[in-house]
Amino acid sequence: MSREKFAALLEKYQEGRCSDQEKELVEYWFALVETNVAPKAAEHDLKGMEDRIWSQMQVEALPDFREGKPVVPLRNIFLKWSGVAASLLLVTWFFLGDRFGEMFRAGTNGAESAWVEKRNDGTGTMLITLEDSSTVELAPNSVLSFPEHFEPGQRVVALKGKGFFKIQRNAQKPFFVRSGEMVTKVLGTSFYVQNEANGLKTKVEVVTGLVSVYGADGLKGKQANPILLKPNHNATFDRETEAFSVGLAEQPRLVNADIAFQFKNAPLAIVAEQITKAWGIDIETKNPQIMNCPLTADLSGQPLFIQLDIICAALHATYKVDGTRIWISGQGCKQAKSSSFITLKPSQSNM
């Protein structure tokens, strides 16, 4: 099985459309991931980890799925980390499995450790440090509940209101946040969680790392498996419809500040690639020809959406946010002065 076909299988698994045999293959792959992921693998040798796991899978793959074809590297100019590549590289064993509900029930129903409730009745944020040195910036009119001592295999807290979490990484003890009717699961990352006062909607926005979200026990939501979020992604759970919606942060944050944004007659494909590297957000187009259009501009210091405004103004194009992706539309190279250099004073917003 090629990587492309297996990536499609992962998406099928996430949508709950796999046969029993297909589920067996996906769960086998996640078992390989579990044995290959080191504590800092998600930050360093991701490509090496992917190749190592993929090679092992090709050798040991289930007989009914082996095709005997050469492995085709997963590549494209848009660096499609969300969906396909995120599933292949970053979404590891701890994001999937029915054990979510079992683990969470064990953590919230157990009486092994007394629970503490912290309520912020002030006007500023309240900093709470947990037993494992993880921190929570609790917003006004919010409540955080947590055990005095976490259980051996997991860390579970409950939130009412809004909080910003910075979680210490521990691959052996995943961290769970119950807020409204949504559960957020991580190993170590930073993210916002906000639950509306009426409890109808709960939102998670990722700042660093990867986050898995899913509906709480007892709900029969439309999402068969957890939703996987990267930095600058968010997910909102609507209790009335029992469904998730995903999107981008209103003010995306740079995930790689070392990317250069000075371009001279650079094809839009290269510009889009740099934007994806810098912001971790995929750029797509339905007209491949526009990706060959040259751009000369200095986008340094600008927020993402200002960068896109400049690009589209130069190329007589438009862009639209669709879920966690950005689509650029245009008929081709119609910029009036492709050689003119566009530069603006760096913006301080969102930086």
DOSE-510488 format. One line per field, with one value per residue (C-alpha): residue number from 1; x, y, z. Coordinates in nm, 3 decimals. Layout:
N
pos: [NUM  ...]
u: [X  ...]
v: [Y  ...]
w: [Z  ...]
This chain:
351
pos: [1  2  3  4  5  6  7  8  9  10  11  12  13  14  15  16  17  18  19  20  21  22  23  24  25  26  27  28  29  30  31  32  33  34  35  36  37  38  39  40  41  42  43  44  45  46  47  48  49  50  51  52  53  54  55  56  57  58  59  60  61  62  63  64  65  66  67  68  69  70  71  72  73  74  75  76  77  78  79  80  81  82  83  84  85  86  87  88  89  90  91  92  93  94  95  96  97  98  99  100  101  102  103  104  105  106  107  108  109  110  111  112  113  114  115  116  117  118  119  120  121  122  123  124  125  126  127  128  129  130  131  132  133  134  135  136  137  138  139  140  141  142  143  144  145  146  147  148  149  150  151  152  153  154  155  156  157  158  159  160  161  162  163  164  165  166  167  168  169  170  171  172  173  174  175  176  177  178  179  180  181  182  183  184  185  186  187  188  189  190  191  192  193  194  195  196  197  198  199  200  201  202  203  204  205  206  207  208  209  210  211  212  213  214  215  216  217  218  219  220  221  222  223  224  225  226  227  228  229  230  231  232  233  234  235  236  237  238  239  240  241  242  243  244  245  246  247  248  249  250  251  252  253  254  255  256  257  258  259  260  261  262  263  264  265  266  267  268  269  270  271  272  273  274  275  276  277  278  279  280  281  282  283  284  285  286  287  288  289  290  291  292  293  294  295  296  297  298  299  300  301  302  303  304  305  306  307  308  309  310  311  312  313  314  315  316  317  318  319  320  321  322  323  324  325  326  327  328  329  330  331  332  333  334  335  336  337  338  339  340  341  342  343  344  345  346  347  348  349  350  351]
u: [0.000  0.137  0.154  -0.111  -0.357  -0.280  -0.332  -0.676  -0.742  -0.656  -0.904  -1.163  -1.089  -1.135  -1.477  -1.579  -1.615  -1.357  -1.432  -1.314  -1.014  -0.923  -0.957  -0.718  -0.456  -0.490  -0.469  -0.165  0.003  -0.072  0.082  0.401  0.391  0.364  0.683  0.876  0.781  1.034  0.929  1.053  0.995  0.717  0.963  1.272  1.311  0.958  1.070  1.302  1.026  0.788  1.038  1.129  0.768  0.671  0.960  0.865  0.506  0.599  0.794  0.539  0.215  -0.093  -0.086  -0.420  -0.299  0.047  0.080  0.448  0.489  0.771  0.707  0.617  0.730  0.450  0.543  0.389  0.471  0.199  0.338  0.001  0.057  -0.308  -0.515  -0.280  0.066  -0.055  -0.205  0.113  0.357  0.220  -0.101  0.032  -0.126  -0.261  -0.518  -0.727  -0.913  -1.227  -1.010  -1.068  -1.404  -1.279  -0.978  -1.182  -1.453  -1.186  -1.028  -1.346  -1.536  -1.251  -1.218  -0.845  -0.760  -0.958  -1.045  -0.966  -1.180  -1.025  -1.265  -1.154  -1.384  -1.138  -1.091  -0.756  -0.633  -0.544  -0.232  -0.273  0.018  -0.075  0.108  0.304  0.415  0.162  0.000  -0.344  -0.422  -0.780  -0.993  -1.232  -1.563  -1.410  -1.365  -1.098  -1.137  -0.848  -0.724  -0.463  -0.265  -0.299  -0.356  -0.061  -0.177  -0.351  -0.404  -0.766  -0.911  -1.247  -1.303  -1.600  -1.534  -1.206  -0.846  -0.507  -0.323  0.053  0.092  0.415  0.487  0.447  0.392  0.294  0.031  -0.191  -0.368  -0.748  -0.961  -1.336  -1.525  -1.895  -1.964  -1.615  -1.299  -0.952  -0.658  -0.286  0.054  0.223  0.124  -0.042  -0.398  -0.706  -1.035  -1.351  -1.696  -1.990  -2.184  -2.494  -2.289  -2.409  -2.071  -1.715  -1.413  -1.050  -0.773  -0.422  -0.113  0.162  0.175  -0.114  -0.453  -0.726  -1.088  -1.403  -1.752  -1.796  -1.947  -2.314  -2.336  -2.396  -2.227  -2.169  -1.792  -1.713  -1.349  -1.151  -1.071  -0.700  -0.585  -0.252  -0.130  -0.362  -0.650  -0.963  -1.264  -1.605  -1.850  -2.219  -2.421  -2.752  -2.639  -2.384  -2.140  -1.796  -1.690  -1.324  -1.152  -0.850  -0.755  -0.880  -0.523  -0.285  0.052  0.384  0.492  0.832  0.977  1.288  1.107  1.204  0.928  1.124  1.040  1.172  0.993  0.919  0.645  0.335  0.404  0.723  0.545  0.267  0.524  0.694  0.361  0.274  0.610  0.576  0.213  0.146  -0.158  -0.217  -0.259  -0.463  -0.585  -0.821  -0.625  -0.269  -0.162  -0.177  0.094  0.341  0.270  0.572  0.555  0.795  0.711  0.835  0.580  0.802  0.636  0.283  0.003  -0.103  -0.419  -0.241  0.017  -0.263  -0.423  -0.094  -0.041  -0.392  -0.379  -0.057  -0.191  -0.550  -0.663  -0.884  -0.861  -1.112  -1.076  -1.241  -1.210  -0.839  -0.722  -0.691  -0.792  -0.649  -0.854  -0.745  -0.728  -0.353  -0.073  -0.250  -0.057  0.008  0.371  0.522  0.861  0.742  0.849  0.570  0.674  0.489  0.594  0.596  0.277  0.291  -0.047  -0.052  0.324]
v: [0.000  0.341  0.629  0.816  0.527  0.475  0.847  0.816  0.516  0.723  0.990  0.717  0.583  0.928  0.952  0.611  0.447  0.168  -0.202  -0.429  -0.530  -0.169  -0.078  -0.360  -0.216  0.138  0.020  -0.187  0.128  0.316  0.032  0.081  0.454  0.387  0.183  0.440  0.775  0.927  1.210  1.483  1.313  1.555  1.841  1.700  1.391  1.369  1.275  1.007  0.871  0.856  0.673  0.430  0.343  0.324  0.089  -0.132  -0.136  -0.231  -0.529  -0.641  -0.521  -0.739  -0.981  -0.875  -0.517  -0.570  -0.463  -0.523  -0.176  0.072  0.326  0.666  0.961  1.190  1.532  1.842  2.210  2.303  2.091  1.941  1.866  1.888  1.582  1.353  1.436  1.524  1.178  1.015  1.200  1.391  1.218  0.939  0.655  0.868  1.041  0.737  0.450  0.380  0.382  0.762  0.722  0.451  0.656  0.971  0.793  0.638  0.976  1.167  0.897  0.767  0.868  0.802  1.172  1.469  1.731  2.100  2.379  2.713  2.996  3.326  3.600  3.878  4.098  3.959  3.612  3.370  3.155  2.799  2.555  2.188  1.901  1.819  2.185  2.240  2.582  2.723  3.092  3.101  3.384  3.587  3.417  3.076  2.763  2.492  2.160  1.915  1.640  1.707  1.419  1.290  0.920  0.708  0.682  1.012  1.375  1.493  1.839  2.007  2.365  2.599  2.923  3.002  2.906  2.895  2.568  2.505  2.134  1.960  1.676  1.324  1.049  0.805  1.035  1.209  1.524  1.556  1.871  1.825  2.143  2.136  1.840  1.830  1.654  1.775  1.535  1.617  1.490  1.828  2.149  2.488  2.574  2.776  2.623  2.830  2.716  2.952  3.055  2.872  2.559  2.523  2.567  2.480  2.597  2.483  2.678  2.534  2.751  2.488  2.113  1.887  1.846  1.586  1.677  1.467  1.465  1.363  1.030  0.972  1.184  1.044  1.316  1.313  1.287  0.916  0.966  1.249  1.568  1.640  2.000  2.170  2.516  2.794  2.547  2.559  2.336  2.425  2.170  2.262  2.081  2.135  1.974  1.743  1.834  1.988  2.271  2.346  2.663  2.890  3.123  3.479  3.600  3.318  3.304  3.225  2.868  2.924  3.272  3.190  3.195  3.481  3.678  3.877  3.763  3.876  3.731  3.421  3.187  3.188  2.820  2.918  3.199  2.961  2.709  2.971  3.079  2.721  2.671  2.994  2.968  2.594  2.657  2.496  2.710  2.556  2.659  2.514  2.678  2.536  2.798  3.077  2.904  2.993  3.366  3.566  3.788  4.057  4.175  4.214  4.057  4.071  4.161  4.135  3.921  3.627  3.781  4.106  3.898  3.731  4.067  4.191  3.875  3.877  4.249  4.197  3.897  4.017  3.715  3.646  3.412  3.232  3.046  2.704  2.507  2.490  2.570  2.883  2.878  3.129  3.191  3.371  3.332  3.359  3.613  3.946  4.162  4.504  4.531  4.199  4.357  4.627  4.576  4.585  4.673  4.793  4.900  4.589  4.555  4.496  4.329  3.958  3.940]
w: [0.000  -0.096  0.150  -0.045  -0.018  0.348  0.413  0.252  0.475  0.784  0.679  0.623  0.970  1.124  0.956  1.092  0.748  0.777  0.755  1.038  0.829  0.754  1.121  1.204  0.970  1.106  1.466  1.374  1.239  1.559  1.756  1.553  1.624  1.996  1.994  1.789  1.943  2.179  2.417  2.182  1.849  1.759  1.778  1.614  1.394  1.252  0.902  1.036  1.255  0.960  0.739  1.017  1.095  0.729  0.648  0.939  0.829  0.473  0.608  0.867  0.710  0.724  0.426  0.280  0.244  0.096  -0.266  -0.329  -0.480  -0.411  -0.139  -0.286  -0.070  0.035  -0.101  -0.253  -0.268  -0.024  0.262  0.341  0.707  0.804  0.728  0.535  0.665  1.012  1.030  0.898  1.119  1.411  1.515  1.734  1.923  2.207  1.985  1.891  2.052  2.254  2.566  2.578  2.746  2.978  3.088  3.140  3.338  3.558  3.622  3.706  3.895  4.105  4.469  4.506  4.545  4.672  4.414  4.447  4.302  4.207  4.122  3.972  4.100  4.019  3.716  3.598  3.512  3.791  3.749  3.876  3.893  3.896  4.063  3.745  3.701  3.421  3.445  3.376  3.330  3.452  3.312  3.531  3.618  3.547  3.759  3.739  3.922  3.957  4.191  4.455  4.306  3.950  3.893  3.772  3.410  3.337  3.435  3.438  3.509  3.454  3.335  3.345  3.161  2.989  3.050  2.879  2.942  2.926  2.978  3.074  2.835  2.973  2.717  2.992  3.143  2.885  2.999  2.972  3.001  3.039  2.949  2.880  2.654  2.500  2.608  2.507  2.519  2.492  2.601  2.628  2.451  2.500  2.409  2.500  2.615  2.640  2.747  2.693  3.002  2.879  2.817  2.458  2.289  2.384  2.185  2.179  2.005  1.973  2.025  2.024  1.977  1.883  2.046  2.014  2.090  2.103  2.251  2.613  2.720  2.654  2.340  1.995  1.797  1.424  1.468  1.491  1.592  1.756  1.568  1.547  1.572  1.493  1.598  1.475  1.441  1.653  1.704  1.844  1.980  1.958  2.222  2.044  1.719  1.887  1.609  1.573  1.343  1.273  1.163  1.195  1.477  1.425  1.476  1.378  1.552  1.385  1.443  1.277  1.317  1.109  0.774  0.540  0.370  0.112  -0.241  -0.579  -0.881  -0.675  -0.803  -0.586  -0.517  -0.331  -0.147  -0.041  0.077  0.296  0.442  0.526  0.697  0.895  1.002  0.976  0.757  0.418  0.107  -0.175  -0.519  -0.776  -1.057  -1.062  -1.319  -1.065  -0.863  -1.138  -1.116  -0.992  -0.686  -0.570  -0.220  0.136  0.369  0.677  1.006  0.871  1.019  0.805  0.665  0.576  0.390  0.197  0.120  -0.026  -0.232  -0.374  -0.452  -0.649  -0.840  -0.887  -0.689  -0.388  -0.093  0.128  0.457  0.440  0.762  0.844  0.490  0.279  -0.087  -0.334  -0.648  -0.963  -1.339  -1.377  -1.402  -1.439  -1.197  -1.345  -1.241  -1.150  -1.103  -0.861  -0.503  -0.247  0.107  0.413  0.758  0.983  1.183  1.556  1.572  1.650  1.682]
